[in-house]
Amino acid sequence: MCCITPFKGGDGCKSARMLINKVNISILKNMVKMQKKNLNSAEETRTFEKGKVELSNLGDVVIGRATLEPGWSWEKCVKPLVKTDSCQASHTQYMVSGRMKVVMDDGTEEEFRAGDALVIPPGHNAWVVGNEPVVAVDFTGFKDYAKK
C-alpha cells in the first residue's frame, strides 16, 4: 500500500518511485569517486621560511603534509605572508614527528607531539619545540594556507 498522495498527473506510488530514482541518480552522479594521491609526489608545494606544505587535491578535500624545521613559528614565518594577527586556518591534523606548541588567542595552550591527533580552531600561534622537525598531516586547514 502506498501512502503518498497523488499529485496532478501522477498516481502517487509510481510518481514517488520515479522521483526517488531521479534523486538517487543525481546523488550518484555527484558523488566523489574513489581517488588516490601520494604526498611524496604532491601536486603543489608551498614554501616559506623554515617550512613547507605539500598538497594533494582530492576534489573538495585538500590534504597536506607540513614539514616545519626547528626555529619555525607561525608568527615569524607565515604571518608576513598572510598578514593576519594569528593563524585563521582550522586544522585537523595527525602529528607524524616532532613537537609543536600552540597558543590560542584566548591564551589556551597545548603542546602536541608525534602520534597525537588534534583539532585546532582558527585564532592561534604555533611554533616548533626542540631540535626535531615537525611533520604533520592536515585534513582541513591547508587549502589556502601560506598562499603568497
Contact map, one row per residue, 1 for C-alpha under 8 A:
1110000000000000000000000000000000000000000000000000000000000000000000000000000000000000000000000000000000000000000000000000000000000000000000000000
1111000000011000000000000000000000000000000000000000000000000000000000000000000000000000000000000000000000000000000000000000000000000000000000000000
1111100000011000000000000000000000000000000000000000000000000000000000000000000000000000000000000000000000000000000000000000000000000000000000000000
0111110000011001000000000000000000000000000000000000000000000000000000000000000000000000000000000000000000000000000000000000000000000000000000000000
0011111000010000000000000000000000000000000000000000000000000000000000000000000000000000000000000000000000000000000000000000000000000000000000000000
0001111111111010000000000000000000000000000000000000000000000000000000000000000000000000000000000000000000000000000000000000000000000000000000000000
0000111111110000000000000000000000000000000000000000000000000000000000000000000000000000000000000000000000000000000000000000000000000000000000000000
0000011111000000000000000000000000000000000000000000000000000000000000000000000000000000000000000000000000000000000000000000000000000000000000000000
0000011111100000000000000000000000000000000000000000000000000000000000000000000000000000000000000000000000000000000000000000000000000000000000000000
0000011111110110000000000000000000000000000000000000000000000000000000000000000000000000000000000000000000000000000000000000000000000000000000000000
0000011011111110000000000000000000000000000000000000000000000000000000000000000000000000000000000000000000000000000000000000000000000000000000000000
0111111001111111000000000000000000000000000000000000000000000000000000000000000000000000000000000000000000000000000000000000000000000000000000000000
0111010000111111100000000000000000000000000000000000000000000000000000000000000000000000000000000000000000000000000000000000000000000000000000000000
0000000001111111110000000000000000000000000000000000000000000000000000000000000000000000000000000000000000000000000000000000000000000000000000000000
0000010001111111111000000000000000000000000000000000000000000000000000000000000000000000000000000000000000000000000000000000000000000000000000000000
0001000000011111111100000000000000000000000000000000000000000000000000000000000000000000000000000000000000000000000000000000000000000000000000000000
0000000000001111111110000000000000000000000000000000000000000000000000000000000000000000000000000000000000000000000000000000000000000000000000000000
0000000000000111111111000000000000000000000000000000000000000000000000000000000000000000000000000000000000000000000000000000000000000000000000000000
0000000000000011111111100000000000000000000000000000000000000000000000000000000000000000000000000000000000000000000000000000000000000000000000000000
0000000000000001111111110000000000000000000000000000000000000000000000000000000000000000000000000000000000000000000000000000000000000000000000000000
0000000000000000111111111000000000000000000000000000000000000000000000000000000000000000000000000000000000000000000000000000000000000000000000000000
0000000000000000011111111100000000000000000000000000000000000000000000000000000000000000000000000000000000000000000000000000000000000000000000000000
0000000000000000001111111110000000000000000000000000000000000000000000000000000000000000000000000000000000000000000000000000000000000000000000000000
0000000000000000000111111111000000000000000000000000000000000000000000000000000000000000000000000000000000000000000000000000000000000000000000000000
0000000000000000000011111111100000000000000000000000000000000000000000000000000000000000000000000000000000000000000000000000000000000000000000000000
0000000000000000000001111111110000000000000000000000000000000000000000000000000000000000000000000000000000000000000000000000000000000000000000000000
0000000000000000000000111111111000000000000000000000000000000000000000000000000000000000000000000000000000000000000000000000000000000000000000000000
0000000000000000000000011111111000000000000000000000000000000000000000000000000000000000000000000000000000000000000000000000000000000000000000000000
0000000000000000000000001111111000000000000000000000000000000000000000000000000000000000000000000000000000000000000000000000000000000000000000000000
0000000000000000000000000111111100000000000000000000000000000000000000000000000000000000000000000000000000000000000000000000000000000000000000000000
0000000000000000000000000011111110000000000000000000000000000000000000000000000000000000000000000000000000000000000000000000000000000000000000000000
0000000000000000000000000000011111000000000000000000000000100000000000000000000000000000000000000000000000000000000000000000000000000000000000000000
0000000000000000000000000000001111100000000000000000000000000000000000000000000000000000000000000000000000000000000000000000000000000000000000000000
0000000000000000000000000000000111110000000000000000000000000000000000000000000000000000000000000000000000000000000000000000000000000000000000000000
0000000000000000000000000000000011111000000000000000000001000000000000000000000000000000000000000000000000000000000000000000000000000000000000000000
0000000000000000000000000000000001111100000000000000000001000000000000000000000000000000000000000000000000000000000000000000000000000000000000000000
0000000000000000000000000000000000111110010000000000000101000000000000000000000000000000000000000000000000000000000000000000000000000000000000000000
0000000000000000000000000000000000011111110000000000000100000000000000000000000000000000000000000000000000000000000000000000000000000000000000000000
0000000000000000000000000000000000001111110000000000011100000001100000000000000000000000000000000000000000000000000000000000000000000000000000000000
0000000000000000000000000000000000000111110000000000000000000000000000000000000000000000000000000000000000000000000000000000000000000000000000000000
0000000000000000000000000000000000000111111000000000000000000000000000000000000000000000000000000000000000000000000000000000000000000000000000000000
0000000000000000000000000000000000001111111110000000011100000000000000000000000000000000000000000000000000000000000000000000000000000000000000000000
0000000000000000000000000000000000000000111110000000011110000000000000000000000000000000000000000000000000000000000000000000000000000000000000000000
0000000000000000000000000000000000000000011111000000011100000000000000000000000000000000000000000000000000000000000000000000000000000000000000000000
0000000000000000000000000000000000000000011111100001111000000000000000000000000000000000000000000000000000000000000000000000000000000000000000000000
0000000000000000000000000000000000000000000111110001110000000000000000000000000000000000000000000000000000000000000000000000000000000000000000000110
0000000000000000000000000000000000000000000011111011100000000000000000000000000000000000000000000000000000000000000000000000000000000000000000000000
0000000000000000000000000000000000000000000001111111000000000000000000000000110000000000000000000000000000000000000000000000000000000000000000000100
0000000000000000000000000000000000000000000000111110000000000000000000010000110000000000000000000000000000000000000000000000000000000000000000000000
0000000000000000000000000000000000000000000000011111000000000000000111110000100000000000000000000000000000000000000000000000000000000000000000000000
0000000000000000000000000000000000000000000000111111100000000000011110010000000000000000000000000000000000000000000000000000000000000000000000000000
0000000000000000000000000000000000000000000011110111110000000000011100000000000000000000000000000000000000000000000000000000000000000000000000000000
0000000000000000000000000000000000000000000011100011111000000001111000000000000000000000000000000000000000000000000000000000000000000000000001000000
0000000000000000000000000000000000000010011111000001111100000001110000000000000000000000000000000000000000000000000000000000000000000000000000000000
0000000000000000000000000000000000000010011110000000111110000111100000000000000000000000000000000000000000000000000000000000000000000000000001000000
0000000000000000000000000000000000001110011100000000011111000111000000000000000000000000000000000000000000000000000000000000000000000000000000000000
0000000000000000000000000000000000000000001000000000001111111110000000000000000000000000000000000000000000000000000000000000000000000000000000000000
0000000000000000000000000000000000111000000000000000000111111110000000000000000000000000000000000000000000000000000000000000000000000000000000000000
0000000000000000000000000000000100000000000000000000000011111100000000000000000000000000000000000000000000000000000000000000000000000000000000000000
0000000000000000000000000000000000000000000000000000000011111100000000000000000000000000000000000000000000000000000000000000000000000000000000000000
0000000000000000000000000000000000000000000000000000000011111110000000000000000000000000000000000000000000000000000000000000000000000000001100000000
0000000000000000000000000000000000000000000000000000001111111111000000000000000000000000000000000000000000000000000000000000000000000000001101100000
0000000000000000000000000000000000000000000000000000001111001111100000000000000000000000000000000000000000000000000000000000000000000000111101100000
0000000000000000000000000000000000000010000000000000111100000111110000000000000000000000000000000000000000000000000000000000000000000000111001000000
0000000000000000000000000000000000000010000000000000111000000011111000000000000000000000000000000000000000000000000000000000000000000011110000000000
0000000000000000000000000000000000000000000000000011110000000001111100000000000000000000000000000000000000000000000000000000000000000111110000000000
0000000000000000000000000000000000000000000000000011100000000000111110000000000000000000000000000000000000000000000000000000000000001111000000000000
0000000000000000000000000000000000000000000000000111000000000000011111010000000000000000000000000000000000000000000000000000000100001110000000000000
0000000000000000000000000000000000000000000000000110000000000000001111110000000000000000000000000000000000000000000000000000000100011100000000000000
0000000000000000000000000000000000000000000000000100000000000000000111110000000000000000000000000000000000000000000000000000000111111100000000000000
0000000000000000000000000000000000000000000000000100000000000000000011111000000000000000000000000000000000000000000000000000001110000000000000000000
0000000000000000000000000000000000000000000000001110000000000000000111111101100000000000000000000000000000000000000000000000001100000000000000000000
0000000000000000000000000000000000000000000000000000000000000000000000111111110000000000000000000000000000000000000000000000111100000000000000000000
0000000000000000000000000000000000000000000000000000000000000000000000011111111000000010000000000000000000000000000000000000111000000000000000000000
0000000000000000000000000000000000000000000000000000000000000000000000001111111100000100000000000000000000000000000000000000110000000000000000000000
0000000000000000000000000000000000000000000000000000000000000000000000011111111100000000000000000000000000000000000000000000000000000000000000000000
0000000000000000000000000000000000000000000000011100000000000000000000011111111110000000000000000000000000000000000000000000000000000000000000000000
0000000000000000000000000000000000000000000000011000000000000000000000001111111111000000000000000000000000000000000000000000000000000000000000000100
0000000000000000000000000000000000000000000000000000000000000000000000000111111111111110000000000000000000000000000000000000000000000000000000000000
0000000000000000000000000000000000000000000000000000000000000000000000000011111111100000000000000000000000000000000000000000000000000000000000000000
0000000000000000000000000000000000000000000000000000000000000000000000000000111111100000000000000000000000000000000000000000000000000000000000000111
0000000000000000000000000000000000000000000000000000000000000000000000000000011111110000000000000000000000000000000000000000000000000000000000000111
0000000000000000000000000000000000000000000000000000000000000000000000000000001111111000000000000000000000000000000000000000000000000000000000000000
0000000000000000000000000000000000000000000000000000000000000000000000000000001001111111000000000000000000000000000000000000000000000000000000000000
0000000000000000000000000000000000000000000000000000000000000000000000000000001000111110000000000000000000000000000000000000000000000000000000000000
0000000000000000000000000000000000000000000000000000000000000000000000000010001000011111000000000000000010000000000000000011100000000000000000000000
0000000000000000000000000000000000000000000000000000000000000000000000000100001000011111100000000000000000000000000000000111100000000000000000000000
0000000000000000000000000000000000000000000000000000000000000000000000000000000000010111110000000000000000000000000000001111000000000000000000000000
0000000000000000000000000000000000000000000000000000000000000000000000000000000000000011111000000000000000000000000000001110000000000000000011001000
0000000000000000000000000000000000000000000000000000000000000000000000000000000000000001111100000000000000000000000000111100000000000000000110000000
0000000000000000000000000000000000000000000000000000000000000000000000000000000000000000111110000000000000000000000001111100000000000000011111000000
0000000000000000000000000000000000000000000000000000000000000000000000000000000000000000011111000000000000000000000011110000000000000000011110000000
0000000000000000000000000000000000000000000000000000000000000000000000000000000000000000001111100000000000000000000011100000000000000001111100000000
0000000000000000000000000000000000000000000000000000000000000000000000000000000000000000000111110000000000000000001111000000000000000001110000000000
0000000000000000000000000000000000000000000000000000000000000000000000000000000000000000000011111100000000000001111110000000000000000111100000000000
0000000000000000000000000000000000000000000000000000000000000000000000000000000000000000000001111100000000000000111100000000000000000111100000000000
0000000000000000000000000000000000000000000000000000000000000000000000000000000000000000000000111110000000000000111000000000000000011111000000000000
0000000000000000000000000000000000000000000000000000000000000000000000000000000000000000000000111111000000000000110000000000000111011110000000000000
0000000000000000000000000000000000000000000000000000000000000000000000000000000000000000000000001111100000000011110000000000000111011100000000000000
0000000000000000000000000000000000000000000000000000000000000000000000000000000000000000000000000111110000000011100000000000011110000100000000000000
0000000000000000000000000000000000000000000000000000000000000000000000000000000000000000000000000011111000001111000000000000011110000000000000000000
0000000000000000000000000000000000000000000000000000000000000000000000000000000000000000000000000001111100001111000000000001111000000000000000000000
0000000000000000000000000000000000000000000000000000000000000000000000000000000000000000000000000000111110111100000000000001110000000000000000000000
0000000000000000000000000000000000000000000000000000000000000000000000000000000000000000000000000000011111111000000000000011100000000000000000000000
0000000000000000000000000000000000000000000000000000000000000000000000000000000000000100000000000000001111110000000000000011100000000000000000000000
0000000000000000000000000000000000000000000000000000000000000000000000000000000000000000000000000000000111110000000000000000000000000000000000000000
0000000000000000000000000000000000000000000000000000000000000000000000000000000000000000000000000000001111111000000000000000000000000000000000000000
0000000000000000000000000000000000000000000000000000000000000000000000000000000000000000000000000000001111111100000000000000000000000000000000000000
0000000000000000000000000000000000000000000000000000000000000000000000000000000000000000000000000000111100111110000000000000000000000000000000000000
0000000000000000000000000000000000000000000000000000000000000000000000000000000000000000000000000000111000011111000000000000000000000000000000000000
0000000000000000000000000000000000000000000000000000000000000000000000000000000000000000000000000011110000001111100000000000000000000000000000000000
0000000000000000000000000000000000000000000000000000000000000000000000000000000000000000000000100011110000000111110101000000000000000000000000000000
0000000000000000000000000000000000000000000000000000000000000000000000000000000000000000000000111111000000000011111100000000000000000000000000000000
0000000000000000000000000000000000000000000000000000000000000000000000000000000000000000000000111110000000000001111100000000000000000000000000000000
0000000000000000000000000000000000000000000000000000000000000000000000000000000000000000000001111000000000000000111110000000000000000000000000000000
0000000000000000000000000000000000000000000000000000000000000000000000000000000000000000000001110000000000000001111111000000000000000000000000000000
0000000000000000000000000000000000000000000000000000000000000000000000000000000000000000000111100000000000000000001111100000000000000000000000000000
0000000000000000000000000000000000000000000000000000000000000000000000000000000000000000001111000000000000000001000111110000000000000000000000000000
0000000000000000000000000000000000000000000000000000000000000000000000000000000000000000011110000000000000000000000011111000000000000000000000000000
0000000000000000000000000000000000000000000000000000000000000000000000000000000000000000011100000000000000000000000001111101000000000000000000000000
0000000000000000000000000000000000000000000000000000000000000000000000000000000000000001111000000000000000000000000000111111000000000000000000000000
0000000000000000000000000000000000000000000000000000000000000000000000000000000000000011111000000000000000000000000000011111000000000000000000000000
0000000000000000000000000000000000000000000000000000000000000000000000000000000000000111100000000000000110000000000000001111100000000000000000000000
0000000000000000000000000000000000000000000000000000000000000000000000000000000000000111000000000000011110000000000000011111110000000000000000000000
0000000000000000000000000000000000000000000000000000000000000000000000001110000000000110000000000000011110000000000000000011111000000000000000000000
0000000000000000000000000000000000000000000000000000000000000000000000001110000000000000000000000001111000000000000000000001111100000000000000000000
0000000000000000000000000000000000000000000000000000000000000000000000111100000000000000000000000001110000000000000000000000111110000000000000000000
0000000000000000000000000000000000000000000000000000000000000000000111111000000000000000000000000111100000000000000000000000011111001100000000000000
0000000000000000000000000000000000000000000000000000000000000000000001100000000000000000000000000111100000000000000000000000001111110000000000000000
0000000000000000000000000000000000000000000000000000000000000000000001000000000000000000000000000110000000000000000000000000000111110000000000000000
0000000000000000000000000000000000000000000000000000000000000000000001000000000000000000000000000000000000000000000000000000000011111000000000000000
0000000000000000000000000000000000000000000000000000000000000000000011000000000000000000000000001110000000000000000000000000000011111100000000000000
0000000000000000000000000000000000000000000000000000000000000000001111000000000000000000000000001110000000000000000000000000000100111110000000000000
0000000000000000000000000000000000000000000000000000000000000000011111000000000000000000000000111111000000000000000000000000000100011111000000000000
0000000000000000000000000000000000000000000000000000000000000000111100000000000000000000000000111100000000000000000000000000000000001111100000000000
0000000000000000000000000000000000000000000000000000000000000000111000000000000000000000000011111000000000000000000000000000000000000111110000000000
0000000000000000000000000000000000000000000000000000000000000011110000000000000000000000000011110000000000000000000000000000000000000011111000000000
0000000000000000000000000000000000000000000000000000000000000011110000000000000000000000001111000000000000000000000000000000000000000001111111000000
0000000000000000000000000000000000000000000000000000000000001111000000000000000000000000001110000000000000000000000000000000000000000000111111000000
0000000000000000000000000000000000000000000000000000000000001110000000000000000000000000011110000000000000000000000000000000000000000000011111100000
0000000000000000000000000000000000000000000000000000000000000000000000000000000000000000111100000000000000000000000000000000000000000000011111111000
0000000000000000000000000000000000000000000000000000101000000111000000000000000000000000101000000000000000000000000000000000000000000000011111111000
0000000000000000000000000000000000000000000000000000000000000110000000000000000000000000000000000000000000000000000000000000000000000000000111111000
0000000000000000000000000000000000000000000000000000000000000000000000000000000000000000000000000000000000000000000000000000000000000000000011111110
0000000000000000000000000000000000000000000000000000000000000000000000000000000000000000100000000000000000000000000000000000000000000000000011111110
0000000000000000000000000000000000000000000001010000000000000000000000000000010011000000000000000000000000000000000000000000000000000000000000011111
0000000000000000000000000000000000000000000001000000000000000000000000000000000011000000000000000000000000000000000000000000000000000000000000011111
0000000000000000000000000000000000000000000000000000000000000000000000000000000011000000000000000000000000000000000000000000000000000000000000000111
